[in-house]
């Protein structure tokens, strides 16, 4: 690196159950370290770190949640504020990169950056889109007017994972410049692509079936109820096919999905595994034919880029930023409706071997655009521009 600077990366927690932002931050951090960036990671002590990222442990600073309410700063995480004040930070060559909004921890980070006059980059990770903003609307409107609007407007840069997310920033009339940089996906190693794998290790007895796969949070925004009913429409009488759902569940939501499965006699057609990580996640990708992400809202969808690296054609919706899936002929982009998901599934299972192999190859080729090696370089260029060491990158709006 031609310039020395320090980087503070902060997020509410690093627990895999929290979804894509935590996973993205860990992957980004690993690649930044490999390129010589001096960084620290800050998160709550409740965090459970994926064993794949244990090399980051010495760089992680954790704190207990302890709220302090004042008229001047509104809501502050007291122990986080103390942690930040006591860190050995070289001023002013420091960038603070905060992931997420709405929470007291985010407000604390933003308040600290303003106080110390540090460069501040905020990655909202989809929390400003219409669907997300409509959830807990009263509370979010209150927080928006108390501090969040001010925090975003006073950031040096906002990070959008897609042009779709950037449009949400513009719609909210936020003044800060916008950097459009996608999330990445880890490139499978030769061992991961060639080692012998079986779904038996996941407790799945019938390993001869061909699988549609969903991986992600089990949450209403993901459109899983529509997907299950689409499976009923298309796969109920197809002996060779089934759907596997894997992921951490929001409270009671997995039980709701299981009830739908039982009520519609789909126990042999839809399997819910719960969270799957590491080698077992690779096992799932390797033993699947198609990936499905039927979300009502998605700012990126790291699981899509992961599926592409394994050559899985993808079925997703127009409410995700993945229109390129159809442009590059490696899947289908549809409305998040039962009948449209059903049509896409039917098209998928009726592909000839030649058609499938072409879509699979196209998926692998597209995945190269989402390499963390490439994306981490974009972030370094962004940090250097923020500090005045580099010309404005082309991805800045």
N, C-alpha and C positions, 0 to 999 in steps of 0.2 A: 504493500500500500504506500502511496506517495504522500499521504497526510495522516498525522496521528490525531485521533479523537477518541473519546469515550462514548459508549452507547449504553443507555439504560432502557431495557425492555420490560414493560410492566403489563400484568394481566391479573384478573381476579384470582384465577387458580390454574394450575397445570394438570389437573385431573382429566384423564381421557374421556370421562363421562360428560365433560363440559362441551365436547364437540370439536368442530373444525378449528376454531381460533386457537385453542390450546395446542392442538397437533401442529398447526401451521407455525406457531411461534417457536416450538421446540425444533422443528425442522429448519426454520430460518436461522435460528441461533447456532445450530451445529455447523451450517455452511458458512455463516459469517465468521465463526471462530477459525474455521479451516483457512479463511482468507486473511487472518491476522487482525480481525476487529477486536478491540478491548471492550468487552461488554459485561454487564451484570443483569441478571434476571430477578424480578421482584414479583412475589405472589404470596397468597395467604398460606398459612401453615397447614391447612386442610389438604393441600395438594398431595396427590399420589402420582409420582412421575413414572411414565412408561420405562421399563428396564432398558429399552433401546437407547435412552438418552441419559443414562447414569453418568456419562462423562461430563455432563453439564452441572452435576451436583455442586462442585466447588464454587460455581458462579451464581448459584441461586441463593437469594436472600429472602427469608420468609418472616411474616409477622402475624400476630394474633389480631383478629378483628375487634376493634374497640372504638365505638363511635363517639364523636364530640360534636355538639351542636352549638354554633355561635351565630350571632347576628351578622358578623363580618364575613365569615367564610362558609356559612350555612352548615353543611354536613361534612365532617372530616374524619378519616380513619386515624385515630390518635397515634397508634403504634406505627403505622405506616409513615406518618409525618415525622415521627422521631427517627425512624430508620433512615429516611431520606436525608434528614439534617445531619446525621452522624456518618454518612458514607463519605469516603475519601474521593470526592469528585473534583476533577480538574476543570476549572472555569476559564474561559467560556467555551472551550472546545468539547462540548458535550451535547449530544442529542438525546432527548427523552422521547421514546416511542411507546405510546400507551395503546393497548388493545382493548376495545370495548368502550361503551359509554353507559350512562345512567347511574352507575353505582357510586357510593361514597368514595371507594378507592380511586375511581377515575377522577372524581372531583379533587381529591387530595393530590394526585399526580399533577393535574393541570395547575392547581394553586401553587404547588412547589415550583413548577417550571416557570410560571410567571414571576414569582418572587425572586428567583435566582437568575431570571432573564436567560434561560436556556432555550434552545431551539426545541419546539414541540411538534411532534408528528402524531396524529391520532388515526387509528384504524378502527372504525365503528363495526366492521364485520357484519353488515347487513341489518343493523339495528335501526336504521332510519328508513327502511322501505315501508310502504303503506301497510302491509300486513302486520309487520312487527310493531309499527307505531300504534296500530289499532288495538293491540293487546295491552290490557291494563292501562287503558287510555287516560283515565283521570290522573292516575299516579304519574304517568309519563309527561302529561301536559304540565303538571305541577313542577316536576323536576326540570323540565325544559325551560320553564320561565324562571325558576330559582337559580340554576347555574349552567345547565347543559348547553343552551344556546350561546351563552357567553363564552364557555370553554371552547366550543367549536369555532366560533368566529375569531377567537384570539389565538387559535393554533397557527403555527407557521405553515403547515401543510396538512391536508386530509388525505388519507390513503383509501382509494376505492379498489376493490378486487376485480371490478369489471366496469365497462362503460354504463351498464345498467345501474350499478350502484352509484356511479358518479352523477347520473341523472337525478337520483334521490337527493344528493347533496344540493344540486342546483335548484331542485324543486323547493327545498327548504330555505333557499336564498342565503346560504352560508357564504361568507366572504372569502374564506381561505382558499389558496390554490389547491388543486386536486391532482394527486399522482395516481395514475391508473396502472397498477401492477398486479397481475394475477397471483393467486397462490400457486404453489408448486406441488409436485408429487415426487416421491422417492423412486428412483430408478431401481427396478429389481436387480439383484445380483445374479451372476451366472448360476450359483447354487440354488437360489430361489426359483429360477426359471426351469431348472433341470432336475432337481431332486424329486424322488418318488414321493407322492403325497396321496393320502386317502382321507375321505371324510369320516372314516371310522373313528379317528382320533377326536372328533367332535361329537361322538355319540350317535352318528347317523348310520343306521344299519344298511339301508338300501343305497348303495353307492353307484348303481348302474344308471340312475335317472339323469336327465339333462336338466340343468338348473338355470332359472332366472334368479338374480341376486339383488337384494337391497342391503346396503350397509349405511348406518347413520343413526342419529338419535331417533328413538321411537317417540314421535311427537306429532300432534295433529297437523302441523304445517307441512309435514312430509307427504301427506296424501295417501297414507297406507291403507286406510279403509277403502278408498276408491280402487287401489291396487288389488286388494283381496277380492273385491266384487268382480273386478275385471278377470282375475284368475278363475273365478267361478264360471264366468261367461265363456272362457276360452280353453282352460286346461282340465276341467272336471272329467272330461271323457278322453283325455289324452294320456295314455298310460305311461309315456316316456318322459313327461315333463312335470316340474313342480317349481315352487317359489321358496327361496330361503331368505328369511329376514334376520339380520343380525345388528345389534346395537344396544346401547344403554337406553333405558326407558324412563320417560317422565312418570311421575307418581301415578300409579293405577292405570296408565295407558296400555301397558302390555296386557293387563287383564282384560281390558275392553276389546283389544284385538283378538285375544284368544277366544273370547266369548263369541265374536262374530264368526270365527273359524269353525267352532263347534256347532253353532246354530245353522251353518250352511254346509255341514258335512264335508269340510275341507281339510280334515286332520291329516290326510295323506298327501294333500296338495300344497299345503302351506306350513312350513316349519319356522318357529321362532326360537332362535338360539340364545338370545341375550348378547352381552358384549363379547366380541372376538377381536383380539389384538395380536401383534407380532407374527410369528410363523403360522399360527392358526388362521389369521386373516389372509395371508398369502395362500394358504391351503384353500380357502373359500374362493378367492379369485381364480386360482388355477383350475378349480373343479366346477366352474360356471361357464355358461355359454353366452349369457347376456346380462347386462346390468340395467337396473331400473331405478330412476329417481323421479317420482311423480309429484314433486313438491308444488305447493301453492305459492311459495316464495323462497328464493335462494340467492344470496349475494355472490356465491361462487360454486361451492360443492366440490371439496377436495376429493371426495370419493369418486367423482366422475373422472378426474384426471388420473387417479389411481387405477380405476378399471381400464382406462385406455391403455395404460402401460402394459397390461396383461392381455391386450388385444381383444377386450370385450366390447362388442357393439353396444350402444347405450340407447335406452328409451328414456327420454326426459321431457320436461314441459316448457312451454313458452314463457313461464314465470321464472325460469332459471336463465342465467346468462350463457347458455350453451347452444345458441343457434348454429354455431360452427359445426356442431355434430352432424347436422343434415347437409350443410354446405360441403363438408369433406366426405360425405357418403360413409359415415361410420355409425349410423343410427337414425333415430326418429325423434323429432321435436314436435310435441302435440299440445293440445289444450289439456288441463288437468281434470279430465272428465272420464267417467267409467267407460263410456262407449269408445272414446278415442284411445284410451289405454288398451282396451280390448282389441281394437283394430290393429294397433302397433304390435301387440303380442302375436296376433294371428299372422301378420306379415313376417315377423321374426321366425316363427317356427316353420314357416313355409319356404324359407330361403333354400335355394340349392346349395350344395357344398361349395361350388365356385363363387356364388354370391356372398356366402358367409365368409369365406376365406379372404375375399377382397375387402369386405367391411372390417374384418379383424386386422388386416394389414394397414388399412387406412387409420384405424384407431391407434395402432402402435406408432405410426408416423406422426399423427397429431399430438400424441403424448410428449413428443420431444420439445414442443413449444412450452411445456410446463415443468421443465427441469429446474430443481432448486439451485443448481449451479448457476444457471442463467439468471434466475430471478433474484438470487442473493446479490449478484453483481449490480442489478438495477437498483436494489435498496442502498448499496454502498454509494452508487452515483448520486442517489437522492440525498443521503446524509451529507455527502461532501458539498453538494449544491446548497443545501440549507446553511452550511457553515461558511459559504462564500469561497470555496476552493475549486469549484468546477462550474462549467457552463450549464445553463438550464437544460435538463434532459427533455427528450422529445415526448415523453409520456406525461408531462405536466400540462394540465388544462388551465 
